[in-house]
Amino acid sequence: MDIFPVVPLVEAISSLSRRPGLLLGSAATRAPGDLGIVLRQAFKSRKFDDMSVGLTEENYGSYIDRVGAEQPAKAPALEAEIRNGILATKPAPDINHLVRTGWSACVSITEDLTFEAALRAMSREVLNL
């Protein structure tokens, strides 16, 4: 006798009161290219133009590491500017649809907090806070 009965996936999903979910990547939370704009502006304003040749949304972590290794006193200001720029980006138009789906669990592995902010706002709206 099995302690845990084998249940078809369709049956398991239908038994949930909410939809399970996984939110992957920033394409779901912000407009394409927004991170690139933030990165270029931060590197330019902090006078790291020469170090930003080849900088992309995919490899920017290694560029920040390079600044930290070569100019450690200036790295925190660059990181802060990038962080603030990311936090200031506008959410993607579909973010409210994603939030209102009624997920059982959400995992957001994005640099921004737009999904989390929209989820909090929806929760406050539902709870009339």
Secondary structure, DSSP 8 states (H G I E B T S, - for coil): --SS----HHHHHHH-SSB---B-SGGGTB-TTHHHHHHHHHHHHTT-GGGGTT--TTTHHHHHHHHHHH-TTTHHHHHHHHHHHHHHS-B-TTHHHHHTT-BS---B--SS-HHHHHHHHHHHHHHT-
